[in-house]
Amino acid sequence: SRRGRHLFSVTLSLLRLLITRLERITPDSVWAHRASGLRGALLAYAKRLASGAPVDEARVRPLIQAAFIVLEQAAREKQKR
């Protein structure tokens, strides 16, 4: 069974990439507010990971998945303009 398996691992480089991409969403996008909240949450986890503190992957994975969705939706919105 593939249940419980994930396509990505929670790494500092992945968190930094998502944080950077979320920052680039234009403020007039309908996704900007959501991106800002996700960015803040991911930044907190990135700081913990960078300091060597333990990170509960079960809590951060949904945030990562949400970040990918927001980025995808913001890109689609931008294409429609």
Secondary structure, 3 states (H helix, E strand, C coil): CCCCCCCCCCCHHHHHHHHHHHHCCCCCCCCHHHHHHHHHHHHHHHHHHHHCCCCCHHHHHHHHHHHHHHHHHHHHHHHHC
